[in-house]
Amino acid sequence: MNITTTLEQRLSQNIKAGEVSVERAMLIASGLDSEEAIQQYTARLDTLQKRFHDYLERKKRHPNTQMETARELFDYLWEDKPRRNDENGDYKLTTAIDAQLSEDKNLAVGNCIALTALFTALGLREGLNLYATYIPGHVLSTLRKNGSLIIDIENTRTDGYNTRLDESYGYVEESAMHIVSLMIASRWQIKKEGREEQLNAAIKDYNLAIEISPNNAVAYCHRGIAEARQHRFNEALKDAEKALKIFPNYEDAEELKKFIDRSNKTIAEIKPLGNPTSSTF
């Protein structure tokens, strides 16, 4: 499913060294494996940015603050693609760019990761101070100024500008680079894919996602699921607990812990019946 490229192999190191922009990192996480491909999609983002500026001219609008610019960008993206959200759609920034540039006005652009990635890529170009706010299964944009919250922006809804978050969900705010980690952690449907080579490749991607953003609870949980399917229950338990430390009510992580507990009890019951020097699993 995923062939790790040289660009991606260097991604975590380059991010830690501050040698890669969020935009470039999101393009690499979307699967671009050459400088030529990155240049191509950078140019496509240039086109989108120009279309946004043309939109402002047509509307005779001249935003002077980050809030005004964020509002105009949000409205432009939704006016251009009013059916942009597809919760079962792709997570890649590249897919979102292609869809946003399409002449088909009714085309969906992507899921919450793709929509937030596109808003972030264009917003950072416009000087917006954007962060990623997430819970397992969802991410949105947060705009800050001098460290203070200005607004949250829900990219999956037409009324999502300046949305009010339900604090009971326990949203966690991370840097915009967290979107890169979410992209990489979204490559695998780990509950459905069980062949050994798939599990090993998935774990490799989850490792990278965690290196990029150590607070990615989804990556910990899904890595734990993959480890549990390999009967590596000690490692799986540690990952489930790390995920629950970030999100105490994370249902998938809770279910993983229950599965590990049941599996360990089964092993304890089976081992005395067989050769005590060998393992059933």
SETORGU-140410 format. One record per residue (C-alpha): residue in three letters; x, y, z. Coordinates in nm, 4 decimals, decimal comma. Each point is the difference from the previous one (the first is absolute). Last residue first. Layout:
BEGIN
PT|ala|X|Y|Z
...
This chain:
BEGIN
PT|phe|0,0741|-1,7582|1,9999
PT|thr|-0,0242|-0,3542|0,1391
PT|ser|0,3313|0,0458|0,1779
PT|ser|0,2612|-0,2670|0,0695
PT|thr|0,1983|-0,1004|0,3104
PT|pro|-0,3095|-0,0920|0,2025
PT|asn|-0,1017|-0,2522|-0,2695
PT|gly|-0,3755|0,0092|-0,0059
PT|leu|-0,2907|0,0055|0,2445
PT|pro|0,1658|0,2422|0,2432
PT|lys|0,0324|0,2544|-0,2863
PT|ile|-0,3673|0,0089|-0,1000
PT|glu|-0,1540|0,1725|0,3043
PT|ala|0,2698|0,2654|0,0302
PT|ile|-0,0198|0,0611|-0,3764
PT|thr|-0,3773|0,0478|0,0237
PT|lys|0,0410|0,2437|0,2896
PT|asn|0,2567|0,1975|-0,1998
PT|ser|-0,2392|0,0158|-0,2962
PT|arg|-0,2902|0,1234|0,2130
PT|asp|0,2176|0,2732|0,1525
PT|ile|0,1374|0,0977|-0,3411
PT|phe|-0,3534|0,0266|-0,1399
PT|lys|-0,1099|0,2133|0,2948
PT|lys|0,2989|0,2314|-0,0495
PT|leu|-0,0806|0,0293|-0,3713
PT|glu|-0,3623|0,0820|0,0780
PT|glu|0,1139|0,2858|0,2232
PT|ala|0,2319|0,1237|-0,2745
PT|asp|-0,2842|-0,0096|-0,2541
PT|glu|-0,2298|0,1821|0,2429
PT|tyr|0,2321|0,2939|0,0732
PT|asn|-0,1487|0,1314|0,3257
PT|pro|0,3298|0,0889|0,1713
PT|phe|0,1315|0,1781|-0,3152
PT|ile|0,3722|0,0814|0,0354
PT|lys|0,0655|-0,2502|0,2806
PT|leu|-0,2345|-0,2391|-0,1759
PT|ala|0,2238|-0,0065|-0,3079
PT|lys|0,3078|-0,0663|0,2135
PT|glu|-0,1880|-0,2799|0,1805
PT|ala|-0,0941|-0,1644|-0,3299
PT|asp|0,3614|0,0269|-0,1141
PT|lys|0,1309|-0,1672|0,3141
PT|leu|-0,2588|-0,2756|-0,0340
PT|ala|0,1008|-0,0676|-0,3598
PT|glu|0,3660|-0,0285|0,0958
PT|asn|-0,0842|-0,2572|0,2666
PT|phe|-0,2460|-0,1781|-0,2295
PT|arg|0,2316|-0,0758|-0,2895
PT|his|-0,2429|-0,2621|-0,1347
PT|gln|0,0554|0,1278|-0,3579
PT|arg|-0,3632|0,1133|-0,0055
PT|ala|0,0743|0,1722|0,3304
PT|glu|0,2868|0,1893|-0,1624
PT|ala|-0,2310|0,1233|-0,2791
PT|ile|-0,2598|0,1119|0,2546
PT|gly|0,2705|0,1728|0,2042
PT|arg|0,1229|0,1849|-0,3077
PT|his|-0,3592|0,1087|-0,0501
PT|cys|-0,0248|0,1324|0,3542
PT|tyr|0,3355|0,1772|-0,0013
PT|ala|-0,0628|0,1534|-0,3436
PT|val|-0,3461|0,1188|0,1033
PT|ala|0,1380|0,1546|0,3190
PT|asn|0,2332|0,2252|-0,1964
PT|asn|0,1720|0,1921|0,2799
PT|pro|0,3525|-0,1006|-0,1062
PT|ser|-0,0428|0,1919|-0,3299
PT|ile|0,2624|-0,0619|-0,2680
PT|glu|0,1541|-0,3007|0,1736
PT|ile|-0,3508|-0,1300|0,0708
PT|ala|-0,0977|0,0136|-0,3674
PT|leu|0,3277|-0,1696|-0,0938
PT|asn|-0,0623|-0,2875|0,2409
PT|tyr|-0,3566|-0,0268|-0,1317
PT|asp|0,1387|-0,0338|-0,3526
PT|lys|0,2376|-0,2794|0,1026
PT|ile|-0,2834|-0,1681|0,1887
PT|ala|-0,2087|0,0051|-0,3190
PT|ala|0,2806|-0,1568|-0,2029
PT|asn|0,0415|-0,2778|0,2579
PT|leu|-0,3754|-0,0614|0,0155
PT|gln|-0,0268|-0,0126|-0,3783
PT|glu|0,2922|-0,2443|-0,0276
PT|glu|-0,1626|-0,2205|0,2640
PT|arg|-0,3387|-0,0115|-0,1698
PT|gly|-0,2749|0,1545|0,2111
PT|glu|-0,1663|0,2883|-0,1730
PT|lys|-0,3549|0,0606|0,1183
PT|lys|0,0543|0,1425|0,3485
PT|ile|0,3110|0,1791|-0,1270
PT|gln|-0,1803|0,2099|-0,2549
PT|trp|0,3347|0,1551|-0,0891
PT|arg|0,1110|0,3309|-0,1449
PT|ser|-0,1563|0,2185|0,2698
PT|ala|0,3037|0,0044|0,2329
PT|ile|0,2058|0,1700|-0,2723
PT|met|-0,2618|0,2697|-0,0488
PT|leu|-0,0430|0,0513|0,3745
PT|ser|0,3753|0,0562|0,0390
PT|val|0,0010|0,2584|-0,2777
PT|ile|-0,2989|0,1729|0,1619
PT|his|0,2055|0,0242|0,3200
PT|met|0,2275|0,2417|-0,1864
PT|ala|-0,2662|0,2670|0,0591
PT|ser|0,1028|-0,0002|0,3652
PT|glu|-0,2191|-0,1833|0,2499
PT|glu|-0,3261|0,0697|0,1818
PT|val|-0,1793|-0,2824|0,1797
PT|tyr|-0,3804|-0,0275|0,0037
PT|gly|-0,1431|-0,1577|0,3153
PT|tyr|-0,3406|-0,1003|-0,1341
PT|ser|-0,1684|0,1664|0,3000
PT|glu|0,1287|0,3345|-0,1267
PT|asp|-0,2616|0,0051|-0,2763
PT|leu|0,1629|0,2360|-0,2469
PT|arg|-0,1646|0,3232|-0,1118
PT|thr|0,0589|0,0790|-0,3676
PT|asn|0,1561|0,3268|-0,1122
PT|tyr|-0,0349|-0,1032|-0,3662
PT|gly|-0,1728|-0,3382|-0,0150
PT|asp|-0,3339|0,1155|-0,1428
PT|thr|0,0683|-0,1638|-0,3378
PT|arg|0,1200|-0,3086|0,1838
PT|thr|0,3035|-0,2284|-0,0449
PT|asn|0,2656|0,2676|0,0517
PT|glu|-0,0891|0,0690|0,3623
PT|ile|0,1954|0,3148|0,0867
PT|asp|0,0786|0,0815|0,3627
PT|ile|0,0443|0,3667|0,0833
PT|ile|0,2304|0,2599|0,1556
PT|leu|0,1864|-0,1953|0,2648
PT|ser|0,2918|0,1886|0,1524
PT|gly|0,3633|-0,0929|-0,0657
PT|asn|0,0828|0,3319|-0,1653
PT|lys|-0,2878|-0,0577|-0,2425
PT|arg|-0,1594|-0,3420|-0,0387
PT|leu|-0,2129|-0,1683|-0,2647
PT|thr|-0,1075|-0,3589|0,0606
PT|ser|-0,0702|-0,2414|-0,2844
PT|leu|-0,1903|-0,3292|0,0159
PT|val|0,0678|-0,3697|0,0556
PT|his|-0,2183|-0,3082|0,0465
PT|gly|0,0175|-0,3750|0,0541
PT|pro|0,1776|0,0021|0,3337
PT|ile|-0,0241|0,3594|0,1283
PT|tyr|0,1715|0,2924|-0,1625
PT|thr|0,1074|0,3634|-0,0076
PT|ala|0,2591|0,0933|-0,2622
PT|tyr|0,1648|0,3429|0,0223
PT|leu|-0,0009|0,3040|-0,2254
PT|asn|0,1716|0,3370|0,0275
PT|leu|-0,1233|0,1405|-0,3313
PT|gly|0,2593|0,1658|-0,2239
PT|glu|-0,1801|-0,0432|-0,3312
PT|arg|0,2263|-0,2900|-0,1003
PT|leu|-0,0792|-0,1568|0,3370
PT|gly|-0,3678|0,0223|-0,0880
PT|leu|0,0434|-0,1677|-0,3378
PT|ala|0,1763|-0,3042|0,1447
PT|thr|-0,2202|-0,0017|0,3116
PT|phe|-0,3279|0,0151|-0,1927
PT|leu|0,1253|-0,2846|-0,2207
PT|ala|0,1144|-0,2119|0,2942
PT|thr|-0,3244|0,0635|0,1873
PT|leu|-0,2020|-0,1174|-0,2995
PT|ala|0,2223|-0,3061|-0,0516
PT|ile|-0,0136|-0,0970|0,3684
PT|cys|-0,3764|0,0595|0,0266
PT|asn|-0,0758|-0,2171|-0,3029
PT|gly|0,0481|0,0914|-0,3638
PT|val|-0,0805|0,2469|-0,2771
PT|ala|-0,3458|-0,1109|-0,1128
PT|leu|-0,0846|0,0961|-0,3582
PT|asn|-0,3155|0,2046|-0,0528
PT|lys|0,1790|0,2924|-0,1661
PT|asp|0,1629|-0,2255|-0,2609
PT|glu|0,2596|0,2311|-0,1568
PT|ser|0,2648|-0,1647|0,2179
PT|leu|0,2495|0,2182|0,1878
PT|gln|-0,1474|-0,0863|0,3403
PT|ala|-0,0012|-0,3688|-0,0918
PT|asp|0,3661|-0,0010|-0,1061
PT|ile|0,1066|0,1891|0,3127
PT|ala|-0,2023|-0,2291|0,2281
PT|thr|0,1505|-0,3112|-0,1597
PT|thr|0,3497|0,1434|0,0483
PT|leu|-0,0748|0,0838|0,3631
PT|lys|-0,0783|-0,3656|0,0635
PT|tyr|-0,2694|-0,1230|0,2395
PT|asp|-0,2353|-0,1555|-0,2576
PT|gly|-0,3752|-0,0190|0,0407
PT|asn|-0,2228|-0,1831|0,2455
PT|glu|-0,0955|0,3202|0,1813
PT|asp|-0,0476|0,1738|-0,3332
PT|asn|-0,0077|0,3783|0,0373
PT|arg|0,0300|0,2262|-0,3044
PT|arg|-0,3618|0,0174|-0,1021
PT|pro|0,0021|0,3810|-0,0382
PT|lys|0,3278|-0,0052|-0,1993
PT|asp|0,0868|0,3540|-0,1186
PT|glu|-0,2278|0,1689|0,2522
PT|trp|0,1393|-0,2207|0,2765
PT|leu|0,3636|0,0762|-0,0794
PT|tyr|-0,0680|0,3713|-0,0418
PT|asp|-0,1962|0,0250|0,3245
PT|phe|0,2818|-0,1578|0,2032
PT|leu|0,2602|0,2195|-0,1673
PT|glu|-0,2071|0,3123|0,0678
PT|arg|-0,0534|-0,0911|0,3639
PT|ala|0,3667|-0,0818|0,0538
PT|thr|0,1011|0,3328|-0,1557
PT|glu|-0,2415|0,1929|0,2215
PT|met|0,1177|-0,1807|0,3125
PT|gln|0,3652|0,0531|-0,0916
PT|thr|-0,0622|0,3715|-0,0409
PT|asn|-0,0103|0,2471|-0,2889
PT|pro|-0,2277|-0,1793|-0,2471
PT|his|-0,0510|0,1897|-0,3270
PT|arg|-0,3287|-0,0928|-0,1609
PT|lys|-0,1200|0,1267|-0,3351
PT|lys|-0,1862|-0,3286|-0,0579
PT|arg|0,1664|-0,0395|-0,3381
PT|glu|0,3348|0,1057|0,1476
PT|leu|-0,0299|-0,2464|0,2872
PT|tyr|-0,0866|-0,2795|-0,2430
PT|asp|0,3057|0,0887|-0,2109
PT|his|0,2121|-0,0343|0,3163
PT|phe|-0,1527|-0,3426|0,0652
PT|arg|0,0586|-0,1028|-0,3613
PT|lys|0,3637|0,1062|0,0390
PT|gln|0,0332|-0,2182|0,3099
PT|leu|-0,1526|-0,2923|-0,1862
PT|thr|0,2450|0,0438|-0,2857
PT|asp|0,2957|0,0196|0,2387
PT|leu|-0,1322|-0,3189|0,1603
PT|arg|0,0190|-0,1618|-0,3431
PT|ala|0,3566|0,1277|-0,0332
PT|thr|0,0897|-0,1629|0,3323
PT|tyr|-0,1647|-0,3128|-0,1364
PT|gln|0,2321|-0,0131|-0,3003
PT|gln|0,3049|0,0985|0,2040
PT|ile|-0,0688|-0,2886|0,2373
PT|ala|-0,0288|-0,2407|-0,2938
PT|glu|0,3314|0,1191|-0,1443
PT|glu|0,1684|-0,0225|0,3385
PT|ser|-0,0946|-0,3669|0,0118
PT|asp|-0,1969|-0,2421|0,2161
PT|leu|-0,3381|0,1648|0,0474
PT|gly|-0,2060|-0,2321|0,2200
PT|ser|-0,2347|0,2345|0,1861
PT|ala|0,2498|0,0018|0,2878
PT|ile|0,2455|0,1669|-0,2400
PT|leu|-0,2574|0,2662|-0,0867
PT|met|-0,0826|0,0535|0,3669
PT|ala|0,3703|0,0426|0,0805
PT|arg|0,0389|0,2551|-0,2797
PT|glu|-0,2897|0,2079|0,1303
PT|val|0,1078|-0,0264|0,3638
PT|ser|0,3429|0,1317|-0,0986
PT|val|0,3163|-0,2082|0,0199
PT|glu|0,3404|0,0695|0,1546
PT|gly|-0,1100|0,0614|0,3580
PT|ala|0,2483|-0,2597|0,1235
PT|lys|-0,2810|-0,2056|0,1537
PT|ile|-0,1921|0,0193|-0,3280
PT|asn|0,3062|-0,1033|-0,2016
PT|gln|0,0608|-0,3029|0,2224
PT|ser|-0,3636|-0,1066|-0,0251
PT|leu|-0,0065|0,0411|-0,3779
PT|arg|0,3285|-0,1654|-0,0947
PT|gln|-0,1545|-0,3404|-0,0694
PT|glu|-0,2894|0,1789|-0,1682
PT|leu|0,2222|0,1596|-0,2610
PT|thr|0,1803|-0,3294|-0,0537
PT|thr|-0,3351|-0,1637|-0,0621
PT|thr|-0,1892|-0,2459|0,2137
PT|ile|-0,2027|-0,2305|-0,2208
PT|asn|-0,3527|0,0007|0,1355
PT|met|-0,2714|-0,2467|-0,0956
